[in-house]
Amino acid sequence: MVLSTIAAAIPVLVLLGAIGIFEIRAHIAAMLGLVTALAVAIVGFGMPVGLAGMSAVYGAAYGLMPIGWIILNVIFLYQLTNEKGEFDVLRHSIRNISDDRRMQLLFIAFSFGAFFEGAAGFGTPVAVTAAMLMGLGFSPLSAAGLSLIANTAPVAYGALGTPVIALSAVTGLDLMELSAMIGRQLPFFSVIVPFWLIWAFVGFRRMIEVWPALLVAGVSFAVPQYLVSNFHGPWLVDIIAAISSMLCLAGFLRVWRPKNPITEAPRDWSSDEVRDGTEEGSDAAVVGRSVLKAWMPWVILSIFVFLWGVPQMKALLDGIWSAKIPVAGLDGLVQKVPPVAPEPHAEAAVFSFNILSMTGTGILLSALVSGILLGYSPMALLRMYGRTFWMIRFSLITIACMLALGYVTRYSGLDATMGLAFANTGWLYPFFGTLLGWLGVAVTGSDTASNVLFGGLQKVTAQQLNLNPVLMAAANSSGGVMGKMIDAQSIVVASTATKWYGREGSILRFVFFHSVALAALVGVLVMAQAYLPPFSGMVPEAPPITAPAD
C-alpha cells in the first residue's frame, strides 16, 4: 500500500513541483507530468501501452472540447471589448457602485463570478472575472489568484448542479439528500470566503474595515444557497444565490461607504507588472461614453451562458446534431471493482462531441453578437479570432496535457490507489475523506470529475466504517471545491485571462496555502457533522447499510 501510494503520487508531485518550485513553463510542466503518469501507469501499475495511450488521447480531447473551447472564446470576447476601450467605461461604471478596490473585487470575483459558475462552470468564472479585474487595473497576480480564491463556495452547484447530479448517478444516493447535505456544509464557507478573499488581498486590518459589506455579500449568498439546495434541488442554487448577493451588495453600498476607501490597487511586490488603474484613461474621458455599451457584451454573455446551461436548450441543440464516439482501444476495457466501486463494472470511454450545446459555443455566439454591436466587421472579427488563438496556443496545449494526465491516472487506477490510502485512516476518515475530494479536484480540475472518481469509494468506505454515506459523498464535493483554486487547469485559465503566461508557478504559490487551509476547515466541519451534536443533527438519517462484498 505504501509503495503503491508513493508511486501513484509521483505524477502529481512532478506536475506541481515543476510549476510551483522550479517555475517551468506550464505547457512543459504538463508534458513532464503526462510522461511521468504514462511511465508509472505502464511500468508501475502494469497498464498496457495501448490503453495508456488511448486514455491520454481521450483526456486531451476532453481538455480541448469543451474546456479549451470555453477559454478560447471567453478570451476572444475580452479582446474585442479591450480593443475598443470599453473597459475604461466599465471601470467608471463599477466605481459608481463603489470606488473602493475591495468592494470591486468582492462584487466581481465573488458575487458576479458565482453567477458564471452556476450557469457554466468549467473555468468560465475564472476566465471572465480575472479578465474584468485586469481591465480595472488589478495586477496580473492579484487578478488571477483572487479570482481563484473567490471561485470556491459556488463550485459544488456549478453548471446548473452538474457535480451533484453526477455524484448521485455514480453512488445511487438520492439526489435531493445529496443536494441538501452539501447545502448544509458550504453556506458556512459562503460567509467565510468574502472575508478570506479580502484578507488575502489587503491584509486583516484593512479587511476588518469593510466587514459589514463582506457580511452582506456572504449572508445574502449563503441563505439562498441553503434554502434552494434543501427545498428545490441543485439546479438553480448558484444562479439564485449569486443574483441575491449582487443585488444585496449593490443596494447596501448605496447607503454605506468604507471610511478609508482603497481607490488604488495595493502594490504587488511579487509581480513584475504593477497596475493602479490610472493608465487606462481618465474618468473624464469616458463620461460621455455609454455605460450600457460597455456592459452590453457581458450582459449578452450572461444571457447566452444561462441559455446554454438550461437542460431543455442542451437537449434541443443535441437533437439537431451531436456525436458520441466510443474511444477505440479503451471503451469498456478497464474494469472498476470493489472497494473502489460498489460492484464490478466496465468503465465507459465515450467522447461526446456535442459542439452545438457546448458552453463555449454559446460564448462564441455572444462574442460575435457583441463584436458586431461594437462595430467590428466580419473580417475584423476573423482576424481578432486568429490573434486570440495564437495568443493562447500554449494554454490550449497545457490544458490538453493536464486532462490527458488526469485521464491516465483515472483509467490506470493511480487515483483509486491514492483514494484507498485515505480510506485507511479509520475514525479520522471524515476529515481525510474530505481531503480526498480536494485531491480529486486538484488532480482532475473538476468537482464533477472528482465526484465521478471517488463518489463510489466514499460511499463504500462510509458503509464499512458505519458512517453516513450521504455525508461522506457530500463531503467529497464540498471538500473538492477548495481544490479548484490549485488545479493546473484553473491556474492556466487564470494566467491566460490575465496574459501572465509562464508565471503559473507564482499563481500556484499565491493560492496554495488558502486552498489547503480552507479544505482543512471543511474537513473539521465534516468531522463535527459525523460525531458531534448539534452538528450531527444536520445529517439526514442514514439509509440501510448493506454488508460489503466478500
Summary of the structure (lengths in Angstrom):
residues: 550
radius of gyration: 22.4
end to end distance: 19.7
largest distance: 75.1
contacts: 2148
relative contact order: 0.17
helix: 72%
strand: 3%
